[in-house]
Amino acid sequence: MARQKTTTLEDLIMAVSKLPWWAGILLAVVSYVVLHAFVSRPVMTITAPGQLGNAAAKGIMTGFAMIGQYVLPFAFGVGAIVSAINSTRQKKKKSEPLVINNKSRQAVIDPVLLRESNKSEMPCPKCGGKLVRRVAKRGSNEGKSFLGCSNYPRCKYTMAT
Ligand SMILES: [Zn+2]
């Protein structure tokens, strides 16, 4: 019996910890106010023998509410604390990959931007393709930049600049 109660309480704390922390605080306050009001209201006087069963049932419920008014806010409160700890942990975990993402995104964008800036507006007069600024790697013009067709080696058109 005692073991079963602890499991239910742990389940309740686990369930509340998945809610936002302020929801746990809210539940703790509401459960205390409702159960406390239930316990402290005046006991109904028995006027007819038929009401005896009802009174007994209410007595048991009041007994549960007396324990519950302390147990439930405690469980909700603990759940709220667990939720608050979890949310701060998750925030820390989330911030780390964001920095890595920014770095890798820059690494991808930078070569594209460099390539874009090398594009010339002139079309290739031979094939109609785009002329791209290139630097000669071999020959007498080594190190000098020139415009070459982007369709190279299919089109070998070049233009000195
Ligand atoms: Zn061309």
Backbone and ligand atoms as CSV (ligand in chain L), in Angstrom:
chain,resi,resn,atom,element,x,y,z
A,1,MET,N,N,0.841,-1.209,0.000
A,1,MET,CA,C,0.000,0.000,0.000
A,1,MET,C,C,0.880,1.265,0.000
A,2,ALA,N,N,1.864,1.257,0.887
A,2,ALA,CA,C,2.750,2.421,1.001
A,2,ALA,C,C,3.589,2.561,-0.270
A,3,ARG,N,N,4.013,1.406,-0.826
A,3,ARG,CA,C,4.845,1.409,-2.027
A,3,ARG,C,C,4.045,1.971,-3.205
A,4,GLN,N,N,2.770,1.538,-3.281
A,4,GLN,CA,C,1.893,1.985,-4.367
A,4,GLN,C,C,1.717,3.504,-4.346
A,5,LYS,N,N,1.608,4.044,-3.140
A,5,LYS,CA,C,1.417,5.492,-2.970
A,5,LYS,C,C,2.632,6.258,-3.487
A,6,THR,N,N,3.817,5.757,-3.163
A,6,THR,CA,C,5.054,6.421,-3.578
A,6,THR,C,C,5.157,6.428,-5.105
A,7,THR,N,N,4.787,5.303,-5.731
A,7,THR,CA,C,4.858,5.199,-7.189
A,7,THR,C,C,3.923,6.211,-7.836
A,8,THR,N,N,2.694,6.316,-7.290
A,8,THR,CA,C,1.731,7.280,-7.826
A,8,THR,C,C,2.271,8.699,-7.694
A,9,LEU,N,N,2.866,8.966,-6.535
A,9,LEU,CA,C,3.430,10.300,-6.279
A,9,LEU,C,C,4.578,10.592,-7.247
A,10,GLU,N,N,5.432,9.586,-7.472
A,10,GLU,CA,C,6.558,9.753,-8.401
A,10,GLU,C,C,6.053,9.979,-9.829
A,11,ASP,N,N,5.006,9.204,-10.191
A,11,ASP,CA,C,4.398,9.369,-11.522
A,11,ASP,C,C,3.870,10.784,-11.696
A,12,LEU,N,N,3.241,11.286,-10.621
A,12,LEU,CA,C,2.664,12.637,-10.652
A,12,LEU,C,C,3.769,13.679,-10.836
A,13,ILE,N,N,4.864,13.509,-10.084
A,13,ILE,CA,C,6.002,14.441,-10.182
A,13,ILE,C,C,6.575,14.402,-11.602
A,14,MET,N,N,6.724,13.176,-12.155
A,14,MET,CA,C,7.247,13.009,-13.520
A,14,MET,C,C,6.357,13.708,-14.548
A,15,ALA,N,N,5.031,13.540,-14.348
A,15,ALA,CA,C,4.068,14.140,-15.283
A,15,ALA,C,C,4.135,15.663,-15.213
A,16,VAL,N,N,4.228,16.206,-13.985
A,16,VAL,CA,C,4.271,17.660,-13.793
A,16,VAL,C,C,5.597,18.229,-14.321
A,17,SER,N,N,6.686,17.460,-14.180
A,17,SER,CA,C,8.002,17.939,-14.622
A,17,SER,C,C,8.058,18.120,-16.141
A,18,LYS,N,N,7.134,17.467,-16.860
A,18,LYS,CA,C,7.087,17.623,-18.324
A,18,LYS,C,C,6.333,18.893,-18.725
A,19,LEU,N,N,5.594,19.466,-17.770
A,19,LEU,CA,C,4.880,20.726,-18.013
A,19,LEU,C,C,5.845,21.882,-17.766
A,20,PRO,N,N,5.504,23.109,-18.247
A,20,PRO,CA,C,6.340,24.259,-17.876
A,20,PRO,C,C,6.326,24.455,-16.362
A,21,TRP,N,N,7.431,24.994,-15.814
A,21,TRP,CA,C,7.573,25.087,-14.353
A,21,TRP,C,C,6.451,25.904,-13.723
A,22,TRP,N,N,5.984,26.954,-14.415
A,22,TRP,CA,C,4.924,27.813,-13.836
A,22,TRP,C,C,3.608,27.064,-13.753
A,23,ALA,N,N,3.390,26.075,-14.647
A,23,ALA,CA,C,2.174,25.249,-14.600
A,23,ALA,C,C,2.179,24.382,-13.343
A,24,GLY,N,N,3.365,23.890,-12.953
A,24,GLY,CA,C,3.514,23.094,-11.727
A,24,GLY,C,C,3.198,23.915,-10.495
A,25,ILE,N,N,3.688,25.160,-10.476
A,25,ILE,CA,C,3.424,26.082,-9.348
A,25,ILE,C,C,1.924,26.368,-9.277
A,26,LEU,N,N,1.334,26.610,-10.442
A,26,LEU,CA,C,-0.102,26.922,-10.530
A,26,LEU,C,C,-0.926,25.750,-9.995
A,27,LEU,N,N,-0.570,24.523,-10.426
A,27,LEU,CA,C,-1.270,23.314,-9.979
A,27,LEU,C,C,-1.118,23.137,-8.467
A,28,ALA,N,N,0.070,23.432,-7.942
A,28,ALA,CA,C,0.332,23.302,-6.503
A,28,ALA,C,C,-0.579,24.238,-5.718
A,29,VAL,N,N,-0.672,25.484,-6.180
A,29,VAL,CA,C,-1.501,26.489,-5.487
A,29,VAL,C,C,-2.978,26.107,-5.584
A,30,VAL,N,N,-3.429,25.747,-6.804
A,30,VAL,CA,C,-4.839,25.410,-7.026
A,30,VAL,C,C,-5.234,24.184,-6.202
A,31,SER,N,N,-4.395,23.142,-6.216
A,31,SER,CA,C,-4.723,21.907,-5.494
A,31,SER,C,C,-4.806,22.171,-3.993
A,32,TYR,N,N,-3.910,23.037,-3.486
A,32,TYR,CA,C,-3.940,23.341,-2.054
A,32,TYR,C,C,-5.214,24.113,-1.712
A,33,VAL,N,N,-5.545,25.121,-2.499
A,33,VAL,CA,C,-6.720,25.970,-2.221
A,33,VAL,C,C,-7.995,25.133,-2.272
A,34,VAL,N,N,-8.123,24.299,-3.316
A,34,VAL,CA,C,-9.340,23.490,-3.505
A,34,VAL,C,C,-9.481,22.469,-2.373
A,35,LEU,N,N,-8.403,21.723,-2.087
A,35,LEU,CA,C,-8.466,20.673,-1.062
A,35,LEU,C,C,-8.620,21.264,0.339
A,36,HIS,N,N,-7.962,22.400,0.569
A,36,HIS,CA,C,-8.071,23.042,1.877
A,36,HIS,C,C,-9.507,23.526,2.105
A,37,ALA,N,N,-10.115,24.068,1.054
A,37,ALA,CA,C,-11.512,24.526,1.143
A,37,ALA,C,C,-12.428,23.329,1.400
A,38,PHE,N,N,-12.101,22.177,0.753
A,38,PHE,CA,C,-12.900,20.958,0.918
A,38,PHE,C,C,-12.828,20.456,2.353
A,39,VAL,N,N,-11.659,20.530,2.951
A,39,VAL,CA,C,-11.444,20.017,4.316
A,39,VAL,C,C,-12.095,20.950,5.340
A,40,SER,N,N,-11.928,22.251,5.154
A,40,SER,CA,C,-12.330,23.200,6.191
A,40,SER,C,C,-13.807,23.611,6.116
A,41,ARG,N,N,-14.540,23.102,5.118
A,41,ARG,CA,C,-15.962,23.472,5.058
A,41,ARG,C,C,-16.726,22.723,6.175
A,42,PRO,N,N,-17.849,23.268,6.651
A,42,PRO,CA,C,-18.579,22.644,7.757
A,42,PRO,C,C,-19.123,21.262,7.394
A,43,VAL,N,N,-19.054,20.334,8.348
A,43,VAL,CA,C,-19.531,18.957,8.135
A,43,VAL,C,C,-21.061,18.967,8.164
A,44,MET,N,N,-21.648,18.278,7.165
A,44,MET,CA,C,-23.130,18.240,7.063
A,44,MET,C,C,-23.724,17.411,8.201
A,45,THR,N,N,-24.784,17.916,8.773
A,45,THR,CA,C,-25.456,17.181,9.851
A,45,THR,C,C,-26.394,16.145,9.237
A,46,ILE,N,N,-26.443,15.000,9.867
A,46,ILE,CA,C,-27.278,13.908,9.351
A,46,ILE,C,C,-28.720,14.128,9.816
A,47,THR,N,N,-29.615,14.305,8.855
A,47,THR,CA,C,-31.020,14.557,9.194
A,47,THR,C,C,-31.892,13.329,8.936
A,48,ALA,N,N,-31.415,12.451,8.036
A,48,ALA,CA,C,-32.210,11.255,7.723
A,48,ALA,C,C,-31.302,10.041,7.715
A,49,PRO,N,N,-31.805,8.861,8.051
A,49,PRO,CA,C,-30.956,7.650,8.079
A,49,PRO,C,C,-30.351,7.320,6.711
A,50,GLY,N,N,-31.034,7.716,5.639
A,50,GLY,CA,C,-30.551,7.436,4.274
A,50,GLY,C,C,-29.256,8.156,3.941
A,51,GLN,N,N,-28.990,9.247,4.638
A,51,GLN,CA,C,-27.802,10.064,4.356
A,51,GLN,C,C,-26.547,9.545,5.064
A,52,LEU,N,N,-26.732,8.504,5.867
A,52,LEU,CA,C,-25.611,7.974,6.644
A,52,LEU,C,C,-24.480,7.490,5.731
A,53,GLY,N,N,-24.862,6.778,4.657
A,53,GLY,CA,C,-23.873,6.263,3.691
A,53,GLY,C,C,-23.118,7.398,3.031
A,54,ASN,N,N,-23.839,8.430,2.643
A,54,ASN,CA,C,-23.235,9.605,2.013
A,54,ASN,C,C,-22.240,10.281,2.952
A,55,ALA,N,N,-22.623,10.372,4.206
A,55,ALA,CA,C,-21.773,11.034,5.195
A,55,ALA,C,C,-20.473,10.261,5.388
A,56,ALA,N,N,-20.575,8.909,5.388
A,56,ALA,CA,C,-19.393,8.066,5.542
A,56,ALA,C,C,-18.453,8.254,4.357
A,57,ALA,N,N,-19.035,8.281,3.145
A,57,ALA,CA,C,-18.238,8.483,1.923
A,57,ALA,C,C,-17.558,9.842,1.957
A,58,LYS,N,N,-18.274,10.839,2.437
A,58,LYS,CA,C,-17.708,12.193,2.521
A,58,LYS,C,C,-16.594,12.262,3.548
A,59,GLY,N,N,-16.767,11.454,4.629
A,59,GLY,CA,C,-15.734,11.396,5.663
A,59,GLY,C,C,-14.434,10.849,5.105
A,60,ILE,N,N,-14.547,9.801,4.264
A,60,ILE,CA,C,-13.356,9.199,3.636
A,60,ILE,C,C,-12.714,10.212,2.677
A,61,MET,N,N,-13.561,10.876,1.881
A,61,MET,CA,C,-13.057,11.868,0.925
A,61,MET,C,C,-12.355,13.012,1.639
A,62,THR,N,N,-12.937,13.436,2.774
A,62,THR,CA,C,-12.317,14.506,3.571
A,62,THR,C,C,-10.955,14.059,4.090
A,63,GLY,N,N,-10.901,12.770,4.489
A,63,GLY,CA,C,-9.628,12.211,4.961
A,63,GLY,C,C,-8.564,12.257,3.878
A,64,PHE,N,N,-8.950,11.881,2.658
A,64,PHE,CA,C,-8.021,11.930,1.512
A,64,PHE,C,C,-7.603,13.364,1.224
A,65,ALA,N,N,-8.601,14.268,1.300
A,65,ALA,CA,C,-8.331,15.686,1.011
A,65,ALA,C,C,-7.382,16.269,2.049
A,66,MET,N,N,-7.509,15.812,3.324
A,66,MET,CA,C,-6.629,16.309,4.393
A,66,MET,C,C,-5.180,15.962,4.104
A,67,ILE,N,N,-4.972,14.725,3.610
A,67,ILE,CA,C,-3.599,14.316,3.244
A,67,ILE,C,C,-3.208,15.013,1.930
A,68,GLY,N,N,-4.170,15.026,1.014
A,68,GLY,CA,C,-3.911,15.555,-0.329
A,68,GLY,C,C,-3.545,17.020,-0.346
A,69,GLN,N,N,-4.119,17.802,0.577
A,69,GLN,CA,C,-3.848,19.249,0.581
A,69,GLN,C,C,-2.375,19.547,0.841
A,70,TYR,N,N,-1.647,18.567,1.416
A,70,TYR,CA,C,-0.207,18.760,1.621
A,70,TYR,C,C,0.611,17.969,0.599
A,71,VAL,N,N,0.111,16.747,0.268
A,71,VAL,CA,C,0.865,15.859,-0.629
A,71,VAL,C,C,0.851,16.394,-2.071
A,72,LEU,N,N,-0.325,16.775,-2.571
A,72,LEU,CA,C,-0.444,17.233,-3.965
A,72,LEU,C,C,0.368,18.507,-4.238
A,73,PRO,N,N,0.232,19.567,-3.398
A,73,PRO,CA,C,1.073,20.750,-3.672
A,73,PRO,C,C,2.559,20.420,-3.623
A,74,PHE,N,N,2.945,19.485,-2.725
A,74,PHE,CA,C,4.347,19.068,-2.635
A,74,PHE,C,C,4.789,18.424,-3.954
A,75,ALA,N,N,3.949,17.480,-4.455
A,75,ALA,CA,C,4.269,16.767,-5.700
A,75,ALA,C,C,4.347,17.740,-6.881
A,76,PHE,N,N,3.367,18.648,-6.971
A,76,PHE,CA,C,3.351,19.642,-8.060
A,76,PHE,C,C,4.559,20.583,-7.947
A,77,GLY,N,N,4.871,20.953,-6.709
A,77,GLY,CA,C,6.008,21.853,-6.471
A,77,GLY,C,C,7.323,21.210,-6.895
A,78,VAL,N,N,7.514,19.929,-6.505
A,78,VAL,CA,C,8.738,19.205,-6.876
A,78,VAL,C,C,8.802,19.068,-8.398
A,79,GLY,N,N,7.644,18.745,-9.011
A,79,GLY,CA,C,7.560,18.629,-10.475
A,79,GLY,C,C,7.968,19.925,-11.156
A,80,ALA,N,N,7.523,21.050,-10.576
A,80,ALA,CA,C,7.850,22.369,-11.142
A,80,ALA,C,C,9.346,22.628,-11.066
A,81,ILE,N,N,9.989,22.221,-9.943
A,81,ILE,CA,C,11.433,22.418,-9.767
A,81,ILE,C,C,12.192,21.562,-10.790
A,82,VAL,N,N,11.750,20.296,-10.943
A,82,VAL,CA,C,12.389,19.386,-11.909
A,82,VAL,C,C,12.265,19.965,-13.325
A,83,SER,N,N,11.074,20.497,-13.630
A,83,SER,CA,C,10.819,21.093,-14.946
A,83,SER,C,C,11.736,22.286,-15.189
A,84,ALA,N,N,11.919,23.120,-14.141
A,84,ALA,CA,C,12.781,24.310,-14.265
A,84,ALA,C,C,14.228,23.897,-14.509
A,85,ILE,N,N,14.686,22.849,-13.799
A,85,ILE,CA,C,16.070,22.358,-13.962
A,85,ILE,C,C,16.239,21.804,-15.383
A,86,ASN,N,N,15.251,21.017,-15.836
A,86,ASN,CA,C,15.315,20.428,-17.177
A,86,ASN,C,C,15.374,21.496,-18.263
A,87,SER,N,N,14.574,22.571,-18.102
A,87,SER,CA,C,14.507,23.604,-19.137
A,87,SER,C,C,15.825,24.368,-19.225
A,88,THR,N,N,16.494,24.611,-18.090
A,88,THR,CA,C,17.784,25.312,-18.138
A,88,THR,C,C,18.846,24.423,-18.766
A,89,ARG,N,N,18.775,23.108,-18.497
A,89,ARG,CA,C,19.721,22.155,-19.104
A,89,ARG,C,C,19.537,22.118,-20.617
A,90,GLN,N,N,18.268,22.075,-21.059
A,90,GLN,CA,C,17.974,22.002,-22.496
A,90,GLN,C,C,18.450,23.258,-23.216
A,91,LYS,N,N,18.304,24.434,-22.553
A,91,LYS,CA,C,18.740,25.695,-23.154
A,91,LYS,C,C,20.242,25.677,-23.389
A,92,LYS,N,N,20.990,25.138,-22.397
A,92,LYS,CA,C,22.441,25.067,-22.523
A,92,LYS,C,C,22.831,24.146,-23.675
A,93,LYS,N,N,22.141,23.005,-23.785
A,93,LYS,CA,C,22.431,22.036,-24.850
A,93,LYS,C,C,22.125,22.616,-26.222
A,94,LYS,N,N,21.031,23.386,-26.310
A,94,LYS,CA,C,20.595,23.941,-27.601
A,94,LYS,C,C,21.563,25.005,-28.103
A,95,SER,N,N,22.150,25.802,-27.184
A,95,SER,CA,C,22.984,26.932,-27.598
A,95,SER,C,C,24.287,26.453,-28.238
A,96,GLU,N,N,24.788,25.283,-27.846
A,96,GLU,CA,C,26.065,24.799,-28.381
A,96,GLU,C,C,26.015,24.456,-29.874
A,97,PRO,N,N,25.045,23.628,-30.356
A,97,PRO,CA,C,25.024,23.311,-31.786
A,97,PRO,C,C,24.767,24.531,-32.661
A,98,LEU,N,N,24.099,25.565,-32.114
A,98,LEU,CA,C,23.813,26.774,-32.886
A,98,LEU,C,C,25.101,27.462,-33.331
A,99,VAL,N,N,26.102,27.502,-32.438
A,99,VAL,CA,C,27.385,28.135,-32.748
A,99,VAL,C,C,28.076,27.342,-33.857
A,100,ILE,N,N,28.038,26.004,-33.745
A,100,ILE,CA,C,28.673,25.141,-34.738
A,100,ILE,C,C,27.982,25.317,-36.101
A,101,ASN,N,N,26.662,25.410,-36.064
A,101,ASN,CA,C,25.889,25.601,-37.299
A,101,ASN,C,C,26.295,26.884,-38.014
A,102,ASN,N,N,26.457,27.973,-37.245
A,102,ASN,CA,C,26.835,29.258,-37.837
A,102,ASN,C,C,28.192,29.160,-38.531
A,103,LYS,N,N,29.130,28.460,-37.878
A,103,LYS,CA,C,30.475,28.325,-38.442
A,103,LYS,C,C,30.444,27.536,-39.756
A,104,SER,N,N,29.730,26.396,-39.749
A,104,SER,CA,C,29.687,25.550,-40.939
A,104,SER,C,C,28.933,26.252,-42.070
A,105,ARG,N,N,27.921,27.051,-41.701
A,105,ARG,CA,C,27.152,27.768,-42.722
A,105,ARG,C,C,28.042,28.806,-43.417
A,106,GLN,N,N,28.879,29.483,-42.615
A,106,GLN,CA,C,29.789,30.473,-43.181
A,106,GLN,C,C,30.772,29.803,-44.132
A,107,ALA,N,N,31.266,28.635,-43.728
A,107,ALA,CA,C,32.239,27.913,-44.533
A,107,ALA,C,C,31.642,27.516,-45.883
A,108,VAL,N,N,30.331,27.253,-45.901
A,108,VAL,CA,C,29.669,26.862,-47.146
A,108,VAL,C,C,29.423,28.096,-48.017
A,109,ILE,N,N,29.005,29.199,-47.370
A,109,ILE,CA,C,28.624,30.398,-48.116
A,109,ILE,C,C,29.846,31.082,-48.740
A,110,ASP,N,N,30.949,31.170,-47.967
A,110,ASP,CA,C,32.123,31.926,-48.420
A,110,ASP,C,C,32.636,31.535,-49.811
A,111,PRO,N,N,32.876,30.254,-50.138
A,111,PRO,CA,C,33.362,29.909,-51.476
A,111,PRO,C,C,32.363,30.289,-52.573
A,112,VAL,N,N,31.053,30.193,-52.254
A,112,VAL,CA,C,30.023,30.566,-53.232
A,112,VAL,C,C,30.118,32.049,-53.549
A,113,LEU,N,N,30.280,32.867,-52.485
A,113,LEU,CA,C,30.384,34.318,-52.665
A,113,LEU,C,C,31.609,34.671,-53.497
A,114,LEU,N,N,32.730,33.983,-53.247
A,114,LEU,CA,C,33.956,34.231,-54.007
A,114,LEU,C,C,33.737,33.918,-55.482
A,115,ARG,N,N,33.056,32.816,-55.742
A,115,ARG,CA,C,32.798,32.414,-57.126
A,115,ARG,C,C,31.870,33.419,-57.815
A,116,GLU,N,N,30.852,33.883,-57.046
A,116,GLU,CA,C,29.891,34.848,-57.588
A,116,GLU,C,C,30.599,36.130,-58.025
A,117,SER,N,N,31.558,36.610,-57.186
A,117,SER,CA,C,32.233,37.874,-57.478
A,117,SER,C,C,33.129,37.747,-58.707
A,118,ASN,N,N,33.535,36.520,-59.052
A,118,ASN,CA,C,34.402,36.312,-60.213
A,118,ASN,C,C,33.624,36.265,-61.525
A,119,LYS,N,N,32.305,36.205,-61.419
A,119,LYS,CA,C,31.497,36.132,-62.637
A,119,LYS,C,C,31.500,37.481,-63.361
A,120,SER,N,N,31.627,37.465,-64.657
A,120,SER,CA,C,31.518,38.704,-65.428
A,120,SER,C,C,30.162,38.720,-66.104
A,121,GLU,N,N,29.730,39.920,-66.424
A,121,GLU,CA,C,28.404,40.075,-67.025
A,121,GLU,C,C,28.415,39.713,-68.512
A,122,MET,N,N,29.626,39.607,-69.081
A,122,MET,CA,C,29.728,39.363,-70.532
A,122,MET,C,C,29.478,37.910,-70.902
A,123,PRO,N,N,28.675,37.674,-71.925
A,123,PRO,CA,C,28.503,36.298,-72.391
A,123,PRO,C,C,29.626,35.917,-73.360
A,124,CYS,N,N,29.870,34.624,-73.473
A,124,CYS,CA,C,30.900,34.135,-74.388
A,124,CYS,C,C,30.429,34.339,-75.830
A,125,PRO,N,N,31.218,35.059,-76.654
A,125,PRO,CA,C,30.794,35.316,-78.041
A,125,PRO,C,C,30.810,34.061,-78.916
A,126,LYS,N,N,31.474,33.013,-78.454
A,126,LYS,CA,C,31.615,31.780,-79.237
A,126,LYS,C,C,30.415,30.837,-79.029
A,127,CYS,N,N,30.036,30.631,-77.734
A,127,CYS,CA,C,28.990,29.654,-77.445
A,127,CYS,C,C,27.815,30.235,-76.661
A,128,GLY,N,N,27.920,31.482,-76.203
A,128,GLY,CA,C,26.827,32.099,-75.457
A,128,GLY,C,C,26.852,31.783,-73.974
A,129,GLY,N,N,27.872,31.018,-73.544
A,129,GLY,CA,C,28.012,30.697,-72.116
A,129,GLY,C,C,28.543,31.896,-71.337
A,130,LYS,N,N,28.781,31.698,-70.053
A,130,LYS,CA,C,29.258,32.818,-69.226
A,130,LYS,C,C,30.772,32.894,-69.257
A,131,LEU,N,N,31.279,34.125,-69.243
A,131,LEU,CA,C,32.727,34.318,-69.152
A,131,LEU,C,C,33.113,34.448,-67.686
A,132,VAL,N,N,34.116,33.721,-67.288
A,132,VAL,CA,C,34.545,33.699,-65.888
A,132,VAL,C,C,35.971,34.208,-65.795
A,133,ARG,N,N,36.221,35.036,-64.751
A,133,ARG,CA,C,37.582,35.536,-64.556
A,133,ARG,C,C,38.459,34.402,-64.028
A,134,ARG,N,N,39.527,34.146,-64.720
A,134,ARG,CA,C,40.459,33.087,-64.317
A,134,ARG,C,C,41.871,33.649,-64.227
A,135,VAL,N,N,42.725,32.897,-63.555
A,135,VAL,CA,C,44.144,33.266,-63.464
A,135,VAL,C,C,44.938,32.174,-64.176
A,136,ALA,N,N,45.789,32.587,-65.096
A,136,ALA,CA,C,46.589,31.631,-65.862
A,136,ALA,C,C,47.565,30.926,-64.933
A,137,LYS,N,N,47.571,29.596,-65.016
A,137,LYS,CA,C,48.456,28.828,-64.132
A,137,LYS,C,C,49.735,28.407,-64.864
A,138,ARG,N,N,49.676,28.445,-66.173
A,138,ARG,CA,C,50.826,27.986,-66.959
A,138,ARG,C,C,51.092,28.977,-68.093
A,139,GLY,N,N,52.182,28.813,-68.724
A,139,GLY,CA,C,52.486,29.570,-69.934
A,139,GLY,C,C,53.055,30.953,-69.667
A,140,SER,N,N,53.143,31.754,-70.724
A,140,SER,CA,C,53.795,33.066,-70.622
A,140,SER,C,C,52.948,34.042,-69.807
A,141,ASN,N,N,51.641,33.819,-69.774
A,141,ASN,CA,C,50.743,34.710,-69.042
A,141,ASN,C,C,50.517,34.273,-67.591
A,142,GLU,N,N,51.356,33.408,-67.048
A,142,GLU,CA,C,51.181,32.853,-65.709
A,142,GLU,C,C,51.021,33.952,-64.653
A,143,GLY,N,N,49.989,33.814,-63.828
A,143,GLY,CA,C,49.731,34.797,-62.773
A,143,GLY,C,C,48.821,35.916,-63.215
A,144,LYS,N,N,48.615,36.059,-64.539
A,144,LYS,CA,C,47.752,37.124,-65.050
A,144,LYS,C,C,46.314,36.629,-65.145
A,145,SER,N,N,45.381,37.547,-64.885
A,145,SER,CA,C,43.971,37.164,-64.959
A,145,SER,C,C,43.417,37.407,-66.360
A,146,PHE,N,N,42.488,36.583,-66.756
A,146,PHE,CA,C,41.847,36.718,-68.062
A,146,PHE,C,C,40.422,36.215,-67.964
A,147,LEU,N,N,39.630,36.487,-68.976
A,147,LEU,CA,C,38.261,35.973,-68.998
A,147,LEU,C,C,38.236,34.701,-69.818
A,148,GLY,N,N,37.714,33.640,-69.210
A,148,GLY,CA,C,37.620,32.371,-69.920
A,148,GLY,C,C,36.187,31.884,-69.913
A,149,CYS,N,N,35.833,31.069,-70.873
A,149,CYS,CA,C,34.475,30.557,-70.955
A,149,CYS,C,C,34.230,29.531,-69.843
A,150,SER,N,N,33.046,29.639,-69.237
A,150,SER,CA,C,32.697,28.695,-68.169
A,150,SER,C,C,32.456,27.290,-68.723
A,151,ASN,N,N,32.324,27.181,-70.053
A,151,ASN,CA,C,32.115,25.864,-70.661
A,151,ASN,C,C,33.427,25.165,-71.007
A,152,TYR,N,N,34.559,25.747,-70.562
A,152,TYR,CA,C,35.852,25.108,-70.778
A,152,TYR,C,C,35.838,23.730,-70.133
A,153,PRO,N,N,36.350,22.651,-70.692
A,153,PRO,CA,C,37.170,22.611,-71.916
A,153,PRO,C,C,36.365,22.420,-73.212
A,154,ARG,N,N,35.016,22.396,-73.141
A,154,ARG,CA,C,34.225,22.255,-74.382
A,154,ARG,C,C,34.436,23.464,-75.280
A,155,CYS,N,N,34.500,24.691,-74.652
A,155,CYS,CA,C,34.747,25.916,-75.420
A,155,CYS,C,C,36.026,26.543,-74.890
A,156,LYS,N,N,36.965,26.787,-75.768
A,156,LYS,CA,C,38.286,27.270,-75.328
A,156,LYS,C,C,38.439,28.775,-75.519
A,157,TYR,N,N,37.330,29.514,-75.601
A,157,TYR,CA,C,37.394,30.954,-75.821
A,157,TYR,C,C,38.023,31.654,-74.628
A,158,THR,N,N,38.952,32.531,-74.820
A,158,THR,CA,C,39.549,33.356,-73.761
A,158,THR,C,C,39.649,34.795,-74.230
A,159,MET,N,N,39.652,35.711,-73.286
A,159,MET,CA,C,39.772,37.129,-73.613
A,159,MET,C,C,40.709,37.773,-72.610
A,160,ALA,N,N,41.753,38.446,-73.098
A,160,ALA,CA,C,42.697,39.102,-72.219
A,160,ALA,C,C,42.038,40.348,-71.590
A,161,THR,N,N,42.389,40.655,-70.355
A,161,THR,CA,C,41.829,41.856,-69.710
A,161,THR,C,C,42.933,42.832,-69.333
L,1,ZN,ZN,ZN,32.200,29.628,-74.780
